[in-house]
Amino acid sequence: MGYVLRLSEQNGYSTPWSLCQFAGLKQNEFRTTGMPVDKLAAVANRRPSELEPIAYTPPPGRPRWACLLGHPIVPIEMSVMPRRFCPECVAERGFVEAHWHLRLMAACPIHLRVGASICPNCGQPLRWFRPGLLECDCGGSLLDRLPPSISETDASLFAAIRIKVLGFAADGENPAHLPLNHLMALNLRSMLAVIRALGRFRLNANGNTATIDELQTVLAATEVLRQWPTNFIKLMSDLGQDAQKNLSGGVSKQFEGIYRALFKNKAVEPREQTDFLKSAFLDFAVNHWGRGFVDHKLMKWASEPTRRRYITQSEFAATLGVQPRTAARLLKERTVTSDRVKCGKAERVIVDASHNVIHKTQPGRILRAREAARQLVLPVPVLSPLRETGEFEVTHLSPVQPGWHEKDVEAFGRKLLALARHDSEAGESITMAAIMRNRHHSPEIKADLVRAMLSKEVPVFGTADGNIGGMQLDFYLYRNWLGDAMRRAAGNARTPAEAAKALHCDRGAIPGLIQLGLLNGTKTPKGLRIDDESVTQFSKKYVSLAFHAKCFGTSTRALMRSCERAGVQMLLVPMMRRAGPQPFVRVADVETILPSAA
């Protein structure tokens, strides 16, 4: 029809209708895709074969179809009557390019503008029956006011449609990062069907319930195809969230709408052209969607074996090399993360393999706990908790296999020995063997020490004999850590001796401080324990006069007389098994009494 309008304009007709009457074309003949080009060729002094490539002649054997520059297409995807076109392209080239007959072609990728569909002067829809390509029935120029512009990224998919219709080669520019090679491998009908399906489902997922036009559809499809396949997986996740309450069955059943639109659609053929869509759908199913199982038919799409995040219970059992009952027990014990999904009236178990370290037993000796502990110079009650909390990594043994794999034991030993700094300036030290032989400390404290060593909280500065038992720790740093650890184990409580040491006072004053309500004490099966926070708070307010007397080479009685002369109030705490009390003063008053004492 663009050629008919151009021919009419060049020959001075005021409307193509006069040319059609001269050629003997009836109205119903040029409004369909089966226009008899022989009648037009007779008046244009052309052979019919010259006009057939730009006509919509149906392909052989498909009389209800049409051809657009040799691309077989169903008539519903195109419009013989005017839809949109780019006035700037017509001004530069002198004709309307064929791709503007497609319903989805709503914008120009060359000039980055929405296609013109109405006259900018009279506001009426454009018709083919007008005086010229750029002139409306009202006499106004279609270049007077140009349509709105779009971004280069939004125009990327329109550019792909254009070069597909015109048979051009892709120029390499791809601002939206579309899967251009895969799109160009599709035939035109399949490309349009895929774009329409992706755009429609993206708009539905966005909650767009208004009337959807072609421009919105292509822009939404561009959003899905950008950064392929990331945004496609996002689309699938959004669709799944919207329909999560009604999900049941396999993944292909749960997403039946988009599955059928892409993989069961007769418009998308041959099927080999959609391999990139199948790979993206399968990636979503096995690695991103944990609410449905993937059947064997869907797994045939995989070109090569790939690691899967979500697997069925039977596949999980096969991965471990155990019986299904054993796998079910592991899932019941929550050793492995899993979920139940509906499959009709029944339920199936889906296992999340990404959150679990699933290993088969590797070749090598399987040691008993005592032998593994002896090699590492760690008691069994110390080693077992380290494996439960992950410090001892199990990578060569199946979770259902008892024992300790020799390669795991060797790896943990190397991990411990690698902590040694070989510091020649280290002072007094204590070895790991001596610590582990100490019967006064619980296995929990010893296991916490190993964790502190691995986190570099307690440094290791060397090994006496190159073995784990000879690993040397700074004695004073270890003793400080041990005190903190024992207090944490006791619920942040101190013994009377520890509290007295922290307050620089006599141990016999601790019960008196508790009696006065200045310390919080609790009787336990192991004896009296003082709350660590109360010790800290008291030390910030009061200080023992005996401590300052020792520091300044004087006596407690001399400091007490200084307090009396300076009018400083003392806290006299009764002592156990002694007649005289132990004096304390406020920290703020210490500077007042020291000069007078001197």
Secondary structure per residue as TSV (DSSP state, phi and psi in degrees):
chain	resnum	aa	ss	phi	psi
A	1	M	-	360.0	-32.2
A	2	G	H	-63.1	-37.4
A	3	Y	H	-67.4	-39.4
A	4	V	H	-62.6	-43.3
A	5	L	H	-64.1	-41.7
A	6	R	H	-65.6	-39.9
A	7	L	H	-65.5	-38.8
A	8	S	H	-64.8	-43.5
A	9	E	H	-66.2	-41.2
A	10	Q	H	-66.7	-27.3
A	11	N	T	-98.6	9.5
A	12	G	T	83.4	12.8
A	13	Y	-	-78.1	147.5
A	14	S	S	-82.8	-15.4
A	15	T	S	-156.7	144.5
A	16	P	H	-62.1	-17.1
A	17	W	H	-61.4	-36.6
A	18	S	H	-64.5	-41.1
A	19	L	H	-64.9	-41.0
A	20	C	H	-64.4	-40.3
A	21	Q	H	-64.2	-40.5
A	22	F	H	-63.0	-35.6
A	23	A	H	-81.1	-7.3
A	24	G	T	80.3	22.9
A	25	L	-	-86.6	129.7
A	26	K	-	-81.5	162.1
A	27	Q	H	-62.8	-38.0
A	28	N	H	-75.0	-11.6
A	29	E	H	-85.6	-31.2
A	30	F	H	-99.8	4.4
A	31	R	S	-98.6	4.9
A	32	T	S	-122.7	173.1
A	33	T	S	-80.2	-3.6
A	34	G	-	-105.5	43.3
A	35	M	-	-62.1	130.1
A	36	P	-	-74.2	98.4
A	37	V	H	-71.2	-17.0
A	38	D	H	-65.4	-33.9
A	39	K	H	-67.9	-40.5
A	40	L	H	-70.5	-36.9
A	41	A	H	-64.1	-32.0
A	42	A	H	-65.1	-38.9
A	43	V	H	-87.1	-18.4
A	44	A	H	-92.8	-0.3
A	45	N	T	58.3	43.6
A	46	R	-	-127.4	156.8
A	47	R	-	-80.3	146.1
A	48	P	H	-55.2	-33.7
A	49	S	H	-65.5	-22.9
A	50	E	H	-76.0	-29.7
A	51	L	H	-92.4	-21.3
A	52	E	G	-60.6	-36.7
A	53	P	G	-61.8	-29.1
A	54	I	G	-100.1	1.6
A	55	A	S	-89.1	-178.1
A	56	Y	-	-108.7	34.6
A	57	T	-	-57.9	128.0
A	58	P	-	-59.9	146.5
A	59	P	-	-70.5	158.0
A	60	P	T	-57.7	134.3
A	61	G	T	81.8	-2.3
A	62	R	-	-133.1	76.2
A	63	P	T	-66.6	-21.8
A	64	R	T	-90.0	-1.1
A	65	W	-	-94.0	-174.2
A	66	A	E	-144.7	166.8
A	67	C	E	-123.5	135.4
A	68	L	E	-119.0	101.5
A	69	L	T	51.5	44.1
A	70	G	T	87.5	-1.9
A	71	H	E	-94.0	112.9
A	72	P	E	-62.2	135.2
A	73	I	E	-155.9	149.7
A	74	V	-	-79.5	144.4
A	75	P	G	-60.0	-24.1
A	76	I	G	-64.9	-22.6
A	77	E	G	-84.5	-4.6
A	78	M	B	-137.0	170.3
A	79	S	-	-139.2	124.8
A	80	V	S	-72.6	-36.5
A	81	M	S	-72.4	157.2
A	82	P	-	-64.7	139.5
A	83	R	-	-117.5	-78.0
A	84	R	-	-142.6	160.4
A	85	F	B	-162.4	170.9
A	86	C	-	-103.2	110.5
A	87	P	H	-60.1	-34.3
A	88	E	H	-66.7	-39.1
A	89	C	H	-63.7	-41.5
A	90	V	H	-64.5	-39.9
A	91	A	H	-64.2	-33.9
A	92	E	H	-82.4	-39.1
A	93	R	H	-100.3	-25.4
A	94	G	S	87.6	6.8
A	95	F	S	-154.8	164.7
A	96	V	-	-93.2	120.7
A	97	E	-	-67.7	149.2
A	98	A	G	-64.9	-27.0
A	99	H	G	-66.2	-15.4
A	100	W	G	-71.7	-8.4
A	101	H	G	-77.1	-14.0
A	102	L	B	-75.9	138.2
A	103	R	T	-66.0	-32.1
A	104	L	T	-79.1	-13.1
A	105	M	-	-79.6	94.2
A	106	A	-	-112.8	-3.5
A	107	A	E	-148.8	157.6
A	108	C	E	-97.0	119.6
A	109	P	T	-78.9	-9.7
A	110	I	T	-83.0	-50.3
A	111	H	T	-102.0	2.6
A	112	L	T	55.7	51.0
A	113	R	E	-135.5	151.7
A	114	V	E	-65.8	143.3
A	115	G	-	-65.0	141.8
A	116	A	B	-76.3	132.7
A	117	S	-	-130.2	-12.3
A	118	I	B	-131.7	157.8
A	119	C	-	-75.2	129.8
A	120	P	T	-69.9	-11.2
A	121	N	T	-97.9	-53.5
A	122	C	T	-95.8	-14.5
A	123	G	-	75.5	11.1
A	124	Q	-	-91.4	149.7
A	125	P	B	-59.2	143.9
A	126	L	-	-75.5	145.9
A	127	R	-	-125.6	158.1
A	128	W	S	-69.9	-29.1
A	129	F	S	-86.8	79.6
A	130	R	S	-139.3	169.5
A	131	P	S	-63.2	-36.6
A	132	G	B	-155.1	174.0
A	133	L	T	-60.7	-37.2
A	134	L	T	-114.5	20.5
A	135	E	B	-126.0	131.6
A	136	C	-	-87.8	168.4
A	137	D	T	-58.2	-30.2
A	138	C	T	-76.6	-7.3
A	139	G	S	93.7	-5.7
A	140	G	-	-79.9	155.1
A	141	S	B	-86.4	138.5
A	142	L	T	-76.1	-5.0
A	143	L	T	-94.0	-0.3
A	144	D	S	-63.5	-42.3
A	145	R	S	-139.9	117.7
A	146	L	-	-84.4	153.3
A	147	P	-	-66.2	169.6
A	148	P	-	-61.9	154.7
A	149	S	B	-93.5	162.8
A	150	I	-	-132.0	167.0
A	151	S	-	-80.4	162.7
A	152	E	T	-64.8	-34.2
A	153	T	T	-67.0	-43.3
A	154	D	T	-65.8	-25.2
A	155	A	T	-85.9	-3.4
A	156	S	H	-61.6	-44.0
A	157	L	H	-72.2	-34.0
A	158	F	H	-62.4	-37.3
A	159	A	H	-63.8	-38.7
A	160	A	H	-64.7	-41.0
A	161	I	H	-64.1	-42.5
A	162	R	H	-61.8	-50.4
A	163	I	H	-69.2	-25.0
A	164	K	H	-69.4	-45.1
A	165	V	H	-65.7	-46.1
A	166	L	H	-81.1	-9.2
A	167	G	T	77.0	22.3
A	168	F	-	-81.9	162.4
A	169	A	-	-87.9	145.3
A	170	A	-	-63.1	136.4
A	171	D	-	-84.7	-0.4
A	172	G	S	92.8	-19.9
A	173	E	-	-76.6	130.6
A	174	N	-	-148.7	70.3
A	175	P	T	-62.4	-27.2
A	176	A	T	-91.1	-0.2
A	177	H	-	55.0	49.8
A	178	L	-	-78.5	157.4
A	179	P	-	-77.7	68.6
A	180	L	H	-61.1	-40.4
A	181	N	H	-60.4	-39.8
A	182	H	H	-72.3	-39.4
A	183	L	H	-65.4	-41.2
A	184	M	H	-68.9	-22.4
A	185	A	H	-75.0	-19.8
A	186	L	S	-73.9	150.0
A	187	N	-	-75.5	167.1
A	188	L	H	-60.8	-42.7
A	189	R	H	-63.0	-42.4
A	190	S	H	-65.6	-40.6
A	191	M	H	-60.0	-45.6
A	192	L	H	-65.2	-39.1
A	193	A	H	-65.3	-40.4
A	194	V	H	-66.2	-44.3
A	195	I	H	-62.0	-43.9
A	196	R	H	-64.2	-41.1
A	197	A	H	-67.0	-47.5
A	198	L	H	-64.1	-41.3
A	199	G	H	-64.7	-42.8
A	200	R	H	-64.5	-44.1
A	201	F	H	-72.6	-31.0
A	202	R	H	-66.0	-41.4
A	203	L	H	-66.5	-38.6
A	204	N	H	-63.8	-41.6
A	205	A	H	-66.7	-28.8
A	206	N	T	-77.7	-5.3
A	207	G	T	81.4	21.3
A	208	N	-	-80.8	106.6
A	209	T	-	-105.4	-1.5
A	210	A	S	-78.2	176.7
A	211	T	-	-63.6	129.3
A	212	I	-	-101.1	124.0
A	213	D	-	-100.7	176.7
A	214	E	H	-67.0	-36.4
A	215	L	H	-62.3	-45.7
A	216	Q	H	-61.7	-39.8
A	217	T	H	-61.9	-47.6
A	218	V	H	-69.0	-39.6
A	219	L	H	-63.9	-39.0
A	220	A	H	-67.5	-39.1
A	221	A	H	-64.9	-37.0
A	222	T	H	-60.6	-39.7
A	223	E	H	-61.0	-38.4
A	224	V	H	-72.7	-40.4
A	225	L	H	-79.6	-15.3
A	226	R	T	-65.2	142.4
A	227	Q	T	51.3	47.2
A	228	W	T	-58.0	136.9
A	229	P	T	-101.3	18.2
A	230	T	H	-57.0	-48.9
A	231	N	H	-75.4	-22.7
A	232	F	H	-67.8	-42.1
A	233	I	H	-64.9	-36.6
A	234	K	H	-63.8	-41.3
A	235	L	H	-59.2	-45.9
A	236	M	H	-63.1	-40.5
A	237	S	H	-64.4	-40.5
A	238	D	H	-65.4	-40.1
A	239	L	H	-64.2	-38.4
A	240	G	H	-67.3	-37.0
A	241	Q	H	-65.9	-37.6
A	242	D	H	-67.6	-31.7
A	243	A	T	-112.2	21.6
A	244	Q	G	-63.5	-31.5
A	245	K	G	-69.1	-25.5
A	246	N	G	-107.7	15.7
A	247	L	-	-73.3	137.6
A	248	S	-	-161.1	146.7
A	249	G	S	86.7	-162.9
A	250	G	-	-74.9	172.7
A	251	V	H	-64.1	-40.7
A	252	S	H	-64.9	-31.2
A	253	K	H	-74.8	-40.1
A	254	Q	H	-65.2	-33.7
A	255	F	T	-111.5	45.5
A	256	E	H	-60.8	-37.0
A	257	G	H	-60.0	-57.8
A	258	I	H	-73.5	-27.4
A	259	Y	H	-63.9	-45.4
A	260	R	H	-70.8	-36.6
A	261	A	H	-65.6	-30.0
A	262	L	H	-99.3	-33.5
A	263	F	H	-119.2	-9.9
A	264	K	S	-119.5	14.3
A	265	N	-	-91.7	124.9
A	266	K	T	-65.5	-19.9
A	267	A	T	-74.1	-17.6
A	268	V	S	-106.2	90.8
A	269	E	-	-153.0	154.0
A	270	P	S	-69.4	159.4
A	271	R	G	-65.0	-26.1
A	272	E	G	-62.8	-23.1
A	273	Q	G	-71.8	-15.0
A	274	T	G	-102.8	20.7
A	275	D	H	-59.7	-35.7
A	276	F	H	-68.2	-31.7
A	277	L	H	-71.2	-40.2
A	278	K	H	-63.9	-41.7
A	279	S	H	-63.5	-40.7
A	280	A	H	-67.7	-41.3
A	281	F	H	-64.9	-42.1
A	282	L	H	-67.4	-38.7
A	283	D	H	-60.0	-43.5
A	284	F	H	-62.5	-43.0
A	285	A	H	-65.8	-41.7
A	286	V	H	-96.5	-15.3
A	287	N	H	-123.0	-13.2
A	288	H	T	-127.1	-17.8
A	289	W	-	-118.6	111.7
A	290	G	-	-104.4	24.2
A	291	R	S	-116.1	18.9
A	292	G	S	-165.3	151.8
A	293	F	-	-89.0	156.5
A	294	V	-	-106.3	115.4
A	295	D	-	-77.5	171.8
A	296	H	H	-67.7	-30.5
A	297	K	H	-63.1	-39.5
A	298	L	H	-70.5	-34.4
A	299	M	H	-70.2	-17.8
A	300	K	T	-66.8	-17.3
A	301	W	T	-68.9	-22.8
A	302	A	-	-69.2	124.6
A	303	S	S	-72.4	-27.0
A	304	E	S	-149.6	155.4
A	305	P	-	-59.4	131.6
A	306	T	-	-128.9	154.5
A	307	R	-	-71.3	131.5
A	308	R	-	-111.5	139.5
A	309	R	S	-81.0	-46.0
A	310	Y	E	-105.4	122.3
A	311	I	E	-132.6	161.4
A	312	T	E	-80.7	170.3
A	313	Q	H	-63.9	-39.7
A	314	S	H	-66.3	-38.3
A	315	E	H	-67.8	-35.4
A	316	F	H	-62.9	-42.8
A	317	A	H	-63.4	-40.8
A	318	A	H	-66.3	-35.0
A	319	T	H	-63.3	-40.1
A	320	L	H	-81.8	-17.7
A	321	G	T	73.2	35.6
A	322	V	-	-124.0	171.0
A	323	Q	-	-73.2	152.1
A	324	P	H	-55.3	-33.7
A	325	R	H	-63.8	-40.5
A	326	T	H	-65.2	-41.5
A	327	A	H	-62.7	-40.4
A	328	A	H	-64.2	-35.4
A	329	R	H	-67.2	-40.9
A	330	L	H	-61.5	-40.7
A	331	L	H	-68.3	-37.3
A	332	K	H	-67.5	-36.4
A	333	E	T	-79.2	1.0
A	334	R	T	62.2	25.6
A	335	T	S	-67.6	-27.8
A	336	V	S	-128.0	141.9
A	337	T	-	-75.2	130.4
A	338	S	E	-150.3	170.7
A	339	D	E	-150.3	157.6
A	340	R	E	-106.7	134.4
A	341	V	E	-124.9	151.1
A	342	K	E	-75.0	142.0
A	343	C	E	-138.2	85.2
A	344	G	T	71.3	-126.7
A	345	K	T	-88.2	-14.4
A	346	A	E	-95.9	-177.2
A	347	E	E	-131.0	149.6
A	348	R	E	-127.3	152.2
A	349	V	E	-97.1	128.5
A	350	I	E	-112.7	126.9
A	351	V	E	-104.2	131.9
A	352	D	E	-91.1	101.3
A	353	A	G	-76.6	-14.7
A	354	S	G	-75.6	-24.6
A	355	H	G	-92.1	6.3
A	356	N	S	-135.1	141.9
A	357	V	-	-91.7	101.4
A	358	I	-	-105.7	116.6
A	359	H	-	-126.7	150.6
A	360	K	-	-91.1	157.7
A	361	T	-	-69.2	124.8
A	362	Q	-	-89.8	160.6
A	363	P	S	-59.4	142.7
A	364	G	S	141.9	168.7
A	365	R	-	-74.2	143.0
A	366	I	E	-104.8	115.6
A	367	L	E	-93.3	153.1
A	368	R	-	-78.9	165.7
A	369	A	H	-61.6	-40.7
A	370	R	H	-64.2	-40.5
A	371	E	H	-69.0	-40.2
A	372	A	H	-64.0	-41.4
A	373	A	H	-66.7	-36.8
A	374	R	H	-66.6	-38.5
A	375	Q	H	-65.9	-32.2
A	376	L	H	-96.1	-0.6
A	377	V	T	56.0	40.4
A	378	L	-	-128.4	134.8
A	379	P	-	-61.2	152.0
A	380	V	H	-57.8	-43.6
A	381	P	H	-64.1	-15.8
A	382	V	H	-88.8	-40.2
A	383	L	H	-71.9	-39.6
A	384	S	H	-60.3	-46.3
A	385	P	H	-62.4	-30.8
A	386	L	H	-66.3	-32.6
A	387	R	H	-74.6	-35.8
A	388	E	H	-66.6	-35.0
A	389	T	T	-93.9	0.3
A	390	G	T	95.8	-6.1
A	391	E	S	-64.9	-37.9
A	392	F	S	-90.7	107.4
A	393	E	-	-84.1	132.9
A	394	V	-	-105.8	106.0
A	395	T	-	-122.9	-7.5
A	396	H	S	-117.4	6.4
A	397	L	S	-131.3	134.4
A	398	S	-	-65.2	144.0
A	399	P	T	-64.1	-15.0
A	400	V	T	-96.7	-3.2
A	401	Q	S	-91.6	124.0
A	402	P	-	-74.3	161.7
A	403	G	S	100.6	-170.4
A	404	W	E	-131.0	122.0
A	405	H	E	-74.9	137.0
A	406	E	H	-61.4	-32.6
A	407	K	H	-71.0	-33.7
A	408	D	H	-67.8	-39.8
A	409	V	H	-64.2	-44.0
A	410	E	H	-64.0	-40.3
A	411	A	H	-64.2	-39.7
A	412	F	H	-68.9	-36.4
A	413	G	H	-63.0	-42.9
A	414	R	H	-64.8	-34.4
A	415	K	H	-64.0	-39.5
A	416	L	H	-72.2	-43.7
A	417	L	H	-65.9	-27.3
A	418	A	T	-69.2	-11.2
A	419	L	T	-77.2	-18.5
A	420	A	B	-67.6	130.9
A	421	R	-	-94.5	-15.5
A	422	H	-	55.7	52.7
A	423	D	-	-85.0	113.6
A	424	S	T	-74.9	-17.7
A	425	E	T	-93.0	9.1
A	426	A	-	-66.2	149.3
A	427	G	-	-93.6	-137.4
A	428	E	S	-63.0	137.4
A	429	S	E	-131.4	168.7
A	430	I	E	-139.5	141.9
A	431	T	E	-91.5	159.2
A	432	M	H	-62.0	-40.2
A	433	A	H	-60.3	-41.4
A	434	A	H	-65.7	-39.5
A	435	I	H	-65.5	-43.9
A	436	M	H	-71.6	-22.9
A	437	R	H	-82.8	-12.8
A	438	N	-	-68.2	116.8
A	439	R	T	-83.9	-6.8
A	440	H	T	-82.9	-14.0
A	441	H	S	-106.5	141.1
A	442	S	-	-73.9	159.4
A	443	P	H	-60.1	-30.8
A	444	E	H	-64.3	-42.0
A	445	I	H	-63.8	-41.8
A	446	K	H	-67.0	-39.3
A	447	A	H	-65.5	-37.9
A	448	D	H	-64.5	-33.4
A	449	L	H	-64.0	-43.2
A	450	V	H	-61.9	-40.6
A	451	R	H	-63.7	-39.7
A	452	A	H	-65.6	-34.8
A	453	M	H	-67.4	-42.5
A	454	L	H	-66.3	-32.1
A	455	S	T	-87.9	5.7
A	456	K	T	67.2	14.2
A	457	E	S	-70.0	-37.6
A	458	V	S	-113.1	109.3
A	459	P	-	-74.8	151.5
A	460	V	E	-114.3	119.9
A	461	F	E	-104.2	5.8
A	462	G	E	164.7	179.9
A	463	T	E	-131.9	136.0
A	464	A	S	-72.4	-35.7
A	465	D	S	-129.3	10.1
A	466	G	S	82.3	1.9
A	467	N	S	-111.6	170.9
A	468	I	S	-65.2	-40.2
A	469	G	T	-61.8	-26.7
A	470	G	T	-92.1	5.1
A	471	M	E	-61.8	132.1
A	472	Q	E	-106.5	131.9
A	473	L	E	-115.9	144.1
A	474	D	E	-60.9	123.9
A	475	F	H	-61.9	-42.9
A	476	Y	H	-72.7	-39.0
A	477	L	H	-64.7	-39.7
A	478	Y	H	-64.9	-42.0
A	479	R	H	-65.1	-39.3
A	480	N	H	-65.4	-43.4
A	481	W	H	-62.7	-41.7
A	482	L	H	-61.6	-42.0
A	483	G	H	-61.1	-43.5
A	484	D	H	-64.8	-40.4
A	485	A	H	-66.2	-39.7
A	486	M	H	-68.3	-35.3
A	487	R	H	-67.3	-40.0
A	488	R	H	-63.4	-40.0
A	489	A	H	-66.3	-29.0
A	490	A	T	-91.7	14.1
A	491	G	T	77.6	37.3
A	492	N	S	58.4	49.0
A	493	A	E	-124.9	151.2
A	494	R	E	-113.1	154.9
A	495	T	-	-76.3	162.7
A	496	P	H	-56.7	-37.6
A	497	A	H	-65.8	-41.4
A	498	E	H	-67.5	-39.5
A	499	A	H	-64.5	-42.1
A	500	A	H	-63.8	-38.6
A	501	K	H	-65.5	-39.7
A	502	A	H	-68.1	-30.9
A	503	L	H	-95.8	-0.5
A	504	H	T	56.1	44.5
A	505	C	S	-133.0	178.0
A	506	D	-	-74.7	144.6
A	507	R	G	-60.9	-29.6
A	508	G	G	-70.1	-11.4
A	509	A	G	-85.3	-13.1
A	510	I	H	-64.4	-47.9
A	511	P	H	-59.3	-35.9
A	512	G	H	-65.2	-39.2
A	513	L	H	-64.8	-35.8
A	514	I	H	-67.9	-40.9
A	515	Q	H	-62.8	-36.9
A	516	L	T	-77.9	-5.2
A	517	G	T	80.8	13.5
A	518	L	S	-88.4	-18.4
A	519	L	S	-128.3	150.6
A	520	N	-	-101.7	115.6
A	521	G	E	-120.7	150.4
A	522	T	E	-136.7	135.8
A	523	K	E	-84.9	126.1
A	524	T	E	-121.6	167.4
A	525	P	T	-57.4	-24.2
A	526	K	T	-93.7	3.3
A	527	G	E	119.3	-171.1
A	528	L	E	-73.3	134.8
A	529	R	E	-128.0	136.3
A	530	I	E	-109.7	133.6
A	531	D	E	-61.9	129.0
A	532	D	H	-64.5	-34.9
A	533	E	H	-67.0	-38.1
A	534	S	H	-67.7	-34.0
A	535	V	H	-64.4	-43.1
A	536	T	H	-63.8	-44.8
A	537	Q	H	-64.8	-40.2
A	538	F	H	-66.6	-39.3
A	539	S	H	-66.6	-23.7
A	540	K	H	-76.5	-22.5
A	541	K	H	-101.1	-38.4
A	542	Y	E	-126.0	155.0
A	543	V	E	-138.9	146.5
A	544	S	E	-76.9	133.6
A	545	L	H	-66.6	-30.9
A	546	A	H	-61.9	-36.3
A	547	F	H	-64.7	-45.6
A	548	H	H	-72.0	-31.2
A	549	A	H	-63.1	-40.5
A	550	K	H	-68.4	-37.4
A	551	C	H	-68.7	-36.0
A	552	F	T	-103.5	10.6
A	553	G	T	65.7	37.2
A	554	T	-	-127.5	-166.7
A	555	S	-	-114.8	160.8
A	556	T	H	-63.6	-38.2
A	557	R	H	-64.3	-37.4
A	558	A	H	-63.1	-41.1
A	559	L	H	-68.1	-35.3
A	560	M	H	-64.1	-40.1
A	561	R	H	-65.4	-35.4
A	562	S	H	-63.2	-39.4
A	563	C	H	-63.1	-41.3
A	564	E	H	-64.7	-43.8
A	565	R	H	-65.0	-37.2
A	566	A	H	-85.7	-3.7
A	567	G	T	71.5	26.6
A	568	V	-	-87.6	127.5
A	569	Q	-	-77.2	134.0
A	570	M	-	-107.4	151.5
A	571	L	E	-101.2	111.6
A	572	L	E	-99.9	112.1
A	573	V	E	-101.0	125.3
A	574	P	-	-64.6	143.9
A	575	M	-	-106.9	148.5
A	576	M	T	-78.0	134.1
A	577	R	T	61.6	21.9
A	578	R	-	-139.0	148.7
A	579	A	S	-75.9	-46.5
A	580	G	S	-83.1	148.3
A	581	P	-	-81.6	167.8
A	582	Q	E	-101.3	124.1
A	583	P	E	-86.5	142.5
A	584	F	E	-129.0	150.8
A	585	V	E	-130.0	162.7
A	586	R	E	-68.7	146.6
A	587	V	G	-59.6	-35.2
A	588	A	G	-68.7	-19.0
A	589	D	G	-95.4	-1.6
A	590	V	H	-64.2	-45.1
A	591	E	H	-62.3	-24.0
A	592	T	H	-73.1	-37.2
A	593	I	H	-93.4	-23.5
A	594	L	H	-65.3	-43.8
A	595	P	H	-61.9	-41.7
A	596	S	H	-68.1	-29.7
A	597	A	H	-68.6	-38.0
A	598	A	-	-67.8	360.0
